[in-house]
Every structure is written in C-alpha cells, then in structure tokens.
Amino acid sequence: EGAFENSMAHGFGIFSEAGGTTFEGQWDHDQKHGHGWYVHVDGTTYNGEWQFDKKCGHGRESWADGAKYEGGFFQNMKHGMGIYTSGTGVQYEGQFRSDTMDGEGCYRFANGRLYVGQWKGGNMTGKGRMELPDGSTYVGEYEKGLKHGEGTFTWADGQSYRGQWRAGKQDGRGVFVDVQGRETHGTWSAGAQVQAALPE
C-alpha cells in the first residue's frame, strides 16, 4: 500500500510478502530508494538509507542472534565507518570495506583483549597495539592476525622482548629485557632463543 506512479511504487509505501518480510519507507519506480525500514522473516532488520533497491548510506542492522551494526553501507555491504557488536559481546569499531574490517579499527575480544590498529581483509594486518587482560601489551606489526615483523611485547611484570617476529612468535634478532632492566641481545627461532650474548 502507498503511493504509485505509472503503476509503480513511488513515494512512501508499505510492502509485505506472504512469508512475513516487510518494507516500510520510500520508493522510486518500484525500487527502495530513500529512508526505509526492512524486516525479514528470519529476524534480520535494517533501518536506514537505500539507493536503487540496495542498502546504501547510513543505517542500523540487527540479527536474530543479537548481533547488530550501525554505520555506513554501500551496495548492501558494510562500508565506511561503523560499529559491529556480536551476540556474544565482541565489538569492532572502525573502518569497513565490502563487508569486512579494513582500515583502522578497535576490536574488543570476548576474552578481554583489546586491539587498536590496522586491518586488511578482515585480519589484523599492519601496525597495531594489543592489550591483554593480565596487563601484558604488544606494540608492533601484524600479518593476517599474527605478530609478524618488528614489535615489542611487554609482560605484566615488566620484562620485555623487542625485535623480530614471524607467524606469531619471536623469530630473528631481538633484545630481551629482564625486570632489573638488563638486556640480552640474541637470535630467536619459532619463539625459542637459540643464540644469546650479553652486550659488551
């Protein structure tokens, strides 16, 4: 029901399917265009902007499992700045590209970890900072969700390792600093120290 032009939905209108899916909002020649509220029979809802039958612009989407997203959309996908919260409380606030986390963002894990930094294709990739619930921190480079490149890990008791990482583990040249501040320079492989020498 609503406004029509040349036998096509045009202006404000309400469309309901037999299964229960409904759309209430603006139409342009039979296409959702403008602001509208969409409710799917599976419990998914979207309230926001549309362009030519696709979610495009700012909107709020929620799912039956309790997950929700508010932010930018483009061609039916999360795109631009937004906040996604899962049904279990995991939250990402930052940039999206084509429905994936991509750019700068802040991710709060269910176990209390917090990552602030760069993303690519849905993975932590680039420079970032990870804070762990026990007070430990890592500041450095990531690749596909793992520490990779140059970085510094500092334990809660003050010990630290700064140097090279590969696939999530210390690998390459690095420096270990104990709680007294004494430095041990050496080489690591797959997380294990294989060569060490006290500096002169």
Secondary structure as GFF3:
##gff-version 3
##sequence-region A 1 200
A	DSSP	beta_strand	2	5	.	.	.	ID=ss1
A	DSSP	beta_strand	8	16	.	.	.	ID=ss2
A	DSSP	beta_strand	22	28	.	.	.	ID=ss3
A	DSSP	beta_strand	31	39	.	.	.	ID=ss4
A	DSSP	beta_strand	45	51	.	.	.	ID=ss5
A	DSSP	beta_strand	54	62	.	.	.	ID=ss6
A	DSSP	beta_strand	68	74	.	.	.	ID=ss7
A	DSSP	beta_strand	77	85	.	.	.	ID=ss8
A	DSSP	beta_strand	91	97	.	.	.	ID=ss9
A	DSSP	beta_strand	100	108	.	.	.	ID=ss10
A	DSSP	beta_strand	114	120	.	.	.	ID=ss11
A	DSSP	beta_strand	123	131	.	.	.	ID=ss12
A	DSSP	beta_strand	137	143	.	.	.	ID=ss13
A	DSSP	beta_strand	146	154	.	.	.	ID=ss14
A	DSSP	beta_strand	160	166	.	.	.	ID=ss15
A	DSSP	beta_strand	169	177	.	.	.	ID=ss16
A	DSSP	beta_strand	183	189	.	.	.	ID=ss17
A	DSSP	beta_strand	192	197	.	.	.	ID=ss18
###
